[in-house]
Structure formats: C-alpha cells, structure tokens
C-alpha cells in the first residue's frame, strides 16, 4: 500500500531533489502531485527515470485525501497553505523557517532526535541546511559533554535558490568577457568573492542565518549550548562546508573522538594526513552522507577539537532529511 503525496514547490531546487529522492529510495507512493505557484501551472517535472508529472497550482490545489505534503517553499507560502493542509487531515513536513522554532512543532533530524516522532503529530519542521550536518556531528559527543562550539560556514549559492545559482554563473561569465553583471540576489558580487553575510543583519551585528543556526541547534539537542557562528556565502554551486571548533566538559582523546564519529549513522570520516586527504564541496554533490575531515586537537583550549564538515545542502541538508523524516514518521 502506498501513500498519496504532494510536493509543494516542486519546480525549485529542493522540490526537484525531493522528487528525485522519493524515487531513488523507492518511497511507497500511490499517487504523487507536483505542486507550485500558478506561474508553473502545466509545466512538467521528472519523477525518477521514466515518469513525468504535470505541475498543479497551489492556489487551487485541494489537500483533501493527501496523506503527506512536503513543503519546499518560502515561509510566506508555508504560513499561507500549511494550515489549509492540516485542516484537511494532511500531515506536513515543512522546509521553510515558518514553524521551526514553534514549541509545539518538532524540529527533526532522524539520526539525532527521530524518536520524538509519533502518529499524533501533524506538522514536522525540517531544519536549516547547515544545522542538519552540524547536529549530526555534535550528537556524537553527548558523553564527553559539549561546553562551547564555534562555527564558520562556507555556504554554496544553491542555498539561496536557482536564481542565485544563475547569478554566480552570469557574474563568472561576465568576468571572462570583461562585462559588468551587477548583484541582484546578494549584497555584493559573488563570483571570485566571498560574502560574510547570509540573511539580514540585526542590531547586535548577527545575521538572521547565524541566529537560526544557533537557535535550531539548541532546540534539536535540547541544550543551551553556547555557540559562536559566522556565516559566509562562497562561489560554489552546491555543497556547504563548515569549520567546527568544539570545547568539551571533559578530556577527549583524538582516537576516542574518531570512534564516536564512526558510531554515528550518516557520518563518513575521510581524514588522511596528506595533501588532498579531505573532502571538498564538489566531491559531496549527490552524496547522502555528511563527511568529516581534518580532525585534530585544539591546543588553544583545555579540551578542544577541530574538524572540517562537508555535506550536499540539497540532499542531506534538505530533501533527503525530509524523506527520511517521512520514512520514520509513517513507518
């Protein structure tokens, strides 16, 4: 027996990846609806290698009879249409920021806190694309105890959508033909550059992305863990990278840390102390696992560890995590 599924935002980066992931994992689907705004009405998207779906309009879509809807949309769309889906008895997994910090909405990474899912829940939030790999790595360190975490992110443009990817492409091409391509989706040019701002900057100097990462990590791990976060956009199409510094409550040997990483499902250790013995964003594209490299002790603090973390932000950072939630939630 299959489920009646709707993918809202099916024409976007994450929506297409959800469709691909559902097909790859052979999720039991009885009927699948690809839904987007009226601008995409009648267009087509692929589902697996052979099936093509005609896009339906969210404005006229009825959620009646739908078992589960994946919302791969912005907060405004989610806030408008998720209540309508819930009224029809449809379960929802939401990728936007709209409900993540609501106390009555679970924020879930299945490997970390999937045990909180139950049949009575109607709405589950999918975390930020940086938070997912970060909490998977930090979950490994429950026993030694986390004292403080410092993160510096290197986030690809795909996290900002297809138009942001086009902007990187167009600006890069413009440089080679001695043309001018003004930034539209980023505050400064992204080609051959890095931008230390993702989201709006608040009065304290933190960006909204930095605040999200801290608050969502604390919610998932059920802790007030002190965190310092700096988010940077880099000229990479797909794949987020994160430099992580962790300080522990008690001593942790390097070998013990590596063992704890290996015990955590969904993590892969690629750490060879030679030139190139680590994973970069281009190597993680299309991969389901979160990759950890450059693991070493931090001698600047009493009990510290440094490591490099890379993940495909459209796979485990978004679509795959959502489908894994559905698998665990629906059994």
N, C-alpha and C positions, 0 to 999 in steps of 0.2 A: 504494500500500500504506500502510495506517495503523498506528498504534501502539495497544497496549492500555494504557490509562492509568487510574490510580486517584488520586483527590484525597482525601486523608485530612484530616479537619477541614472537610468540605465545607459545613457549616452555619454556620461562623464568618465573620467579616468577610473575612479573607484567602482562605479557601477558596472563598467565593462569587465573589470577584474573580478567582481563578484560573480558575474555570469560565467566567466571562464573557470573560476574556482569551483563553482557548483558542478560544472560539467566534469572537470578533472577528478573531483572527489566522488563522482557518481552519487551525488546527493539525491535521495529518493523524491523525485518531482513528478507529480501527477499532471499539473498544469502550471506553466510559468508565464507571467506577464512582465513585459518590459515597459516601464512607465517613465515618462519625462514630461517636461513642460510642453505646452501646445506648439512651441516653435519646432519641436522634433516630431510632431504627430505624423505618422505614416512612414517615417524613416525606418531603417532596418538595422538590427544589431545581431551579432553572431552569438549562438549558444552551442558551445562545443564545436566539433569539426564540421558537422553536417546541417545543424538546424539554424534557421534564420527567423528572428522574431520581429514582428511589426510593432513599432512603438505606439503605445497608447498615451493619451493625455491625462496628466494628473488632475487637471481641472474638472474632468468629467468621470474620472475613474471611481468605481464603487468598490469598497473593500469588503463587501458582503461575500462571505464564502471563502475568503482568503485566510489560510492558516498562519502565514508568516510573511511580513514585509520587511525587506532590507531598505532602510532609508539612507541613500548615498547622496545626500543633498546638503545645502547650507542650513543654518539654524532657522532662518525665516520660513523656509519651506517645511522643515520639520515641525516647527511650532504651529504652523497652519494646518497641516494634514495629519499629523500623528494622532491628535485627539479624535479625528474622524475615523481613523483606522481602529483605534481602541474601542470606540463606540460600537463598531460592527463585530467586536469579539476577535479581532485580528491581533496576533502577537507581533511585536515590532522590535527590530534591532536597529538602533539609530547611530549613524556615524558622525553626526554633527555635534556641536558643543551644547545644543539646546538643553539637554537634560542630564548631562554628565555629573554635575555637582548637586543634583536634587537628592535629598537624603533618602527618599523612598524609591530611587531608581538605581539598581545595581550597575556598577561600572566594572566590566569583566574582562579579564584575560584568562582563558580557561586553565592554562597551566598553573596560574597563580592563585586565583580565587574562584574557580569554576564551581566549587562545591556550594556556593550560595544560590545557585540557580535552582528553581523548583517550578512545578506546574502552575502554581498560583500567580506567578509573575506574568505581567502582560508586556512590560516595556523594559528593555535592557539597553544600556548605552555602551557603545564601542569606544575605547579610549583614544587619545591623541596618538598619532603615528610614531612619536618619539617615546611616549610613555610605555607603550606595549613592550618594546625590546628592553627598555631600562628596568621595568619592574620584574621582567623575567630574570635578568641578571641579578638584581638586588634580592630577589626571593631566595636565591641560593645561600644568602648569608644570614638567615634567621638565627642560626645557632650562635655564631660569634657576636651577633648584635651590631646593628648599624648605629654609628654615632653622628656622622655627618657625611653628606655627599655633595660633590662639586661636579657639575656637568657643563661641557661646552659642546654644542651641537653644530653639525655641518650638514644642513638640510637641503635636499635637492629641490629643484623648481617644480617638480611634479606635485609636490605637496600643496602648491598654490593653484593647481588646475591646468587644463590643457592650454589655455591662453597664455599662462606663464611660461609653459614649455615653448610655445611659439615665439614668445618674446626673447628667450635665450637664443633660439635658433636664428631669428631675424637679426638680432644685435650682433651675433657672432659673424654671420654672413656680411653684415654691413661693414664690419671692421676690415674684412679682407678686400672689399671693393671700394674702400675709402669713402663710405657713405655715412650718413648720420641716422641713427634709429633711437628716437627718444624713449625713455622708460614710461610705461603706462601702468604696469601691474606691480612694479617695485619702485621704492623711493629713489633709487639710483640705478645706473646701468648694471646689469648682472653679468654680461659677457666679460670674461677675463677680469672678474672682480669678485669681491665678497662683501656682503651687506650685513652688518651686525644689528639687524632689526627684522623681526618677524612678528607682525601684528602692531597694534598701536602702542605708543609709549605713554605710560601713566605718570602721574605727578612725582612718583618716587624713582622714576628712571627705568623701571622694569617694563618689558613689553608684555602684551597680553599672552603671547606664546610661552614666555618664561613663567608667568603666573600659572597658566594652565598646567604646564608640566609639573610644577611643584605641587599644586593642589590635587591633581589627579593621582599622582604617585602616592601621596599621603593617604588619599581615600582608599585606593586599592590595597595598600599594605597595612591599612588601619593603624597609622602611626603619625605622630607629629614630627617626623624625621626632619632635622634642619637640612635645607638644600640651598645651594647657590647655583643659579642656572644662567647661562648666556647662550642665546640662540642666534645662529648665523646662517644666512642663505648663501649657497655656493653655486657656481655654474656647472652643476651636474644635473642630468635629466632625471634619473631615477636612482634611489638609494640614499638613505640617511646614515650619517656616521656620527658617533658620539664619543668624545673623550671623557672618561669617568675616573674620578678620584674618590675613593671610599675610605673613611676612617671608622675603625671598629672599636667596640667597647672593650674587647679582649684581644690578646695576640692571636694572629692567624698566619701560619707559615705559608709560603708560596705554594708548596705542594698540596697543602690542605685546600687552599683556595681553588686550585685547578680541579681537585677531586670534587668539590662542591659544585663547580660549574658543570662537570661531566654528568653529575647525577640529576641535573635539572633538565626535564624534557624540553625539546625545542631549541636548545643551545648547541652550537658546534664550536669546538676550540680549534683554531688554526693559528698556531703560535710557534713559529720556527725562528730561532735567533740567528737568522741570516738575512742578507739583503732580499727584500721582497717576501719575507716569510710571514705575511699578514694578509688580511682580506681588505679589498677596496670596494667602493660602491659599484663599480662596473661589474665586479665579479659576483655580486649578490643578487643581481637582477634576475627575477624569475625563481629565486630560491625561497623555500618556505622557512628555513631555519634562521635564527639570529646568530651571527658569527662574532666570536670574541678572539681578539689578538692582542699582542703587545702587553701581556700580563706581567707585572713587575711590582716589586715592593716600593712603597713611597717612604723614603727615609726622612722626609721633612716633618713627619708626624710620628707619634709613638706606635700606632698600629694602623698603617696605611697600605692601600693597594691602588695601583693604577692599571687601567686597561682601555682598550680600543674596541668599540662595538659598532657593527655594521648590519643593516637589515634593509630589505626591499620594502620601502614605505607603502607601496601599493599592494603588496602581498601580506606578509605578517603584520605590517603596520596598519593595515586597513581591511582588505577583502577577506584574506584567509582567516584572520582572527574572528571576523563576523560570522563566517561559515562554521568555524569551529565552535563558536558560541551556540549556533543553531543545532549542531550535531549533539552537543552535550545537553542542551536545554530540551530538545524534542526527543532525545533518546534514539 
